[in-house]
Amino acid sequence: MPSQMKLTAITLDCADPEALAEFYRQATGLGLHPRSDGDFAGLTRADGLFIGFQRVDDYQPPRWPEQSVPQQIHLDFAVENLGEAEALLLELGATKPEQQPGADKWRVLIDPAGHPFCLTEDRVRGATSRADLAG
């Protein structure tokens, strides 16, 4: 693997790029990319990371936890307060599936386009993912 390889972008398929970008913009505070349009929208972070959302005809959202339509992508977000973050994201349009395998370690939510993502509370200094917290 090249030592200079740097992650610069993540792109999610969806039916409505602008709506999904707005959900993640409100959830993360990232800025809307100026070249966003009806078929593609993006968010940017100061260090250059780009999260894109692209329109896919006949988009089928993932079916989590089953795999009849695979996850396609899975994002993890570290938050200061799990309950507060969950409440905000549900208000913004996320949904919470009944199956919650992380118990009190993380929460699985589903974004408005059907992509599952996890929230983790940083209980262990530097923990930023489910794998870190599962120990």
Order of alpha helices (4+ residues) and beta strands (2+ residues): beta-alpha-beta-beta-beta-beta-alpha-beta-beta-alpha
